[in-house]
Amino acid sequence: AQNMGRLELLAWLNDFVETDYSKIEACCDGIAYAQIIDAIHPGIVPLHKLDFNAKHKDDFIRNLRVLDRSLSKLKVPKSVPFNTLANGKFQSNMEFVQWLYSYTTKNSPNAAMFYNGYEKRLEAY
């Protein structure tokens, strides 16, 4: 993932969870991150606890905390840096997308083939 550009990673993320984020920084709402983990580990992320209409940093942090608790439950040695991600900074979100890409390719490279991100959002909404 380190050698993939931001546009390639953004395209991967958008294709995976059926979204249309226009830039990496917009992923700061935590929705796509949580859905990728949901695809790899179905049922671990309580999607119904996410705010799919999150517009403010506090809402983003709540979503990212849901993700962090899910990773802890899975004993994944990665903590979610809520504040830096929720600030919408490119670098921190880029690093997190790179980590997610690596995690996905190591643990479930075909997860996107079987995941309907749009449908999952509708069910959880």
N, C-alpha and C positions, 0 to 999 in steps of 0.2 A: 504493500500500500504506500510505502514511502516514495516509490517512484511513479505513482499515479498522480496526475494533476488534479486540481480542484474540480475542473469541469467533468473529468471522468468519474471521480468519486461522487459528485453531485448527481450525475446521470445514473450511476449504480444505485444510489440511495432512492432517487425518485422512481426508478423502475421497480425496485424491490418492494416499496410500500405504496406504490401508486399515488404519488404526490407530485406537486409541481413547484417545489422550492426553487427560487430563482438564484439563490446564492447560499453558500455554506453557512454563513452567519445566521440565516433565517431558521436554521435547524435548532436554534437556541430554545424553541418552545418545548423540546424534549419528546414530541410526539413520534417522529420518525425513529429516534433512537430506541424508544420503548417498543415500537412495533417490530423493529429488527430483532430485538431480544425475544419478543413474543413469538416470532416466526421460528426461531431456533429452539426455544424452550416453551412450547405451548402451555398456556395456563399459569405460568409463573408471574407474568406481569398483569396486575389487575387493571386492564384497560378502562374499565368503567370508572376508575378513580382519576383518570386523566381529564384535564380541561382541554377539549378539542378546539375551543374558541379562545384560548389563552392569548392575551394581547399585551400583558405587562410582566415585568420582571418577577414579581411575586408569584404570578400564575406559572411562569416558566419554572421557577424554583420548586414549586409544589409538584409539577410534572416530573422534574428531574429527580426529586426525592423518591417518587414512586419507582423510578428506574433504579436508583441506587439501592433501595431496599430489595428489589428483585435480584440484582446482581449479588447482594450479600447473601440472600437466601440460597443462591446457586453456588456460593462460596467462590465466586469469580474474584481474583485478586486485583480488582480495579475499582477505585472509588470514583464517583461522579463528581467532578469539581463544579457543583451547582452554580456558585456565584460567578465564576469566570465564564461558564457556558451561557448562563442566563443574561449576562451583559451583552451578548451578541457579538463578541469579539471574534474576528476571523481565525486567528491563530489557535485559540483554545478549541473552537468548534472543528477546525480542520484536523487537529490532532485527535480529537475524539472520533471523528468519522474514519480516520485512518486506523485507529484502534478497532473500531467496530468492523471495518472491512477485514482486517487481519483475523479478528475473532471469528467472524462468519466463515471465512475461507478455511480456517482450521477446524471448526466444529461442525459446520453444516453448509458446505458449499452449494448445495442444491435447494436450500430453504426457500429461496425466492420463487422457485418454480411452483411451490405448493401453497404459497401464501397470498391471500387476497386482502391487501391492506385496506382498500376502500370498504369492502364488505365488513371487515373487522371494526373499522371506525363506526360504521352505521350501527352495528350490533351493540357496541359499547356506549354509544351516544345517549 
